[in-house]
Amino acid sequence: MASIPEEQHLQALLQALSAAIRVMGSVVSRNTEIVLHDLRHLDYSIAEIANAHVTGRKKGDSVLAGMRTDRAFIDAMENRDEPVTLLLDYVTWTREGKPMRSSTAIYRDAKGMPYAALCINVDNTGIENALQTLFTLTGVTPEQAVRADTLPQTETAPGNIEGLMQDIIKTTTALEPGHRRTDVKRANMMAVKSMQEKGIFLIKGGVEKAAEALGVTRYTIYNYLDELKNYNK
């Protein structure tokens, strides 16, 4: 058993961590739960909790009322020769099966025994649902949104889009060599497909730039896109 001075020291640390959680809980978003567990008392381990509605837990609840397959608490049961063990940005699930993003700090005493765990659990379900609704309304896929966001804009980085197109054309020409009309069209179609996947046509003037790079009209680009659309049905 811990000595009285050490027990008092650990209790003081828990009180300090509880105060920190109340401070953080006053400013973090409502989809972020912050929990402090007293691992010396697993049957009623939750010593402090902010945004308890995220998982429906409360002060005094057991560790067993927490996440399913939470490797943090599996890890916490093992002694280690380190004062703090960090487990950052991993996936857990609530008992109802809802996925969460979690990070945990496990605090250990001088003997390596875990005595406290500070856990942050983020429920992004509401954000993901809102984004899915936005994608449905706009007809843009999440992949296209990411690509469009990461591509340089022509106003701020002229030449980069053209360079990307030339790289695509060079690659597709190498994959589809030949000078017959069918060879050229097949290479052009592959290039347009790759440009579409990279979100180039979401950028203003993308179709015109692609037409110029391939030496065709913009109407030909639209025809290619139509053919690709029908092919993927």
ZIKABEL-V241675 format. One record per pair of residues at least 24 apart in sequence whose C-alpha atoms are under 7 Angstrom apart, sorted by sequence separation. I is the first residue (numbers start at 1). J is the second residue. If there is no record, write none. Layout:
# ZIKABEL-V241675
I_J / I_J
This chain:
# ZIKABEL-V241675
68_92 / 83_107 / 84_108 / 25_50 / 67_92 / 68_93 / 83_108 / 25_51 / 67_93 / 68_94 / 83_109 / 67_94 / 68_95 / 22_50 / 66_94 / 67_95 / 21_50 / 83_112 / 18_48 / 76_106 / 82_112 / 81_112 / 72_104 / 80_112 / 79_112 / 79_113 / 79_114 / 189_224 / 76_114 / 55_94 / 147_198 / 148_199 / 147_199 / 148_202 / 144_199 / 39_114 / 40_115 / 39_115 / 38_115 / 39_116 / 38_116 / 37_116 / 38_117 / 37_117 / 36_117 / 37_118 / 36_118 / 35_118 / 36_119 / 35_119 / 34_119 / 35_120 / 34_120 / 33_120 / 34_121 / 32_120 / 33_121 / 32_121 / 33_122 / 32_122 / 31_122 / 32_123 / 31_123 / 31_124
